[in-house]
Amino acid sequence: MTHTASNVVERRRPSRSRGPGPLGLFFKGFLKHPVMVGSVIPSSKRLIEKMLAPVDWENTRLFVEYGPGVGTFCRPILDRLAPDATLIAIDTNPDFVDYLKRDIRDPRFHVVHGSAVDVESIIADKGFDKADYVVSGLPFSTLPDGVGEEIGAATGRVVRPGGAFLVYQFSPKCRDYIEPNFDRIDKGREIWNIPPAVLFWGWKDEA
């Protein structure tokens, strides 16, 4: 069963005086930090639906996103998330963080300026010790040396048994960072995206 949360969501779109719209801001973010954004165009609706399809929304209390950008995944996640659940989005780009704080007004949503490497301390600050699901579009293949391994390990520790790490990428190399930390890897592709993406679901077995 999918939860609709329109009654608890209030979104306010920034006016032109506040700066560029979401597409302009996303493109600006790519130009400033290409190794962290990875694409000049946000993910397609088809990719989002396929990536989120395996999620057990009824038993999700904490969903985490790495690199939310302008909220392309945040909004579909909030549309599906239970009224008493939480979405924590973590981004290193302060422009994206400021935009999301203005644009998404939902008591279940928390955006944090920080690194995915620190996901354990970030969710602990919000009162959680485990996440049900983590989704990421961070470009693992272009991250600084060692960062991809650190993110994979931290995510493996933070995801609960039965939960998963959902990753969409443009290079299959990211599997190297996921596989050592999860019990099972499912793989897919989405060609209706620019560029076409490879999808991974890293699952933690039930205890």
Helices and strands as residue ranges (DSSP letters): G 6-8, E 10-11, G 16-18, H 22-32, H 34-37, H 45-52, G 57-59, E 62-66, H 74-80, E 86-91, H 94-103, E 104-105, E 109-113, G 116-118, H 119-125, E 131-136, G 140-142, H 147-158, E 159-169, G 172-174, H 175-178, G 179-181, E 184-190, E 197-203
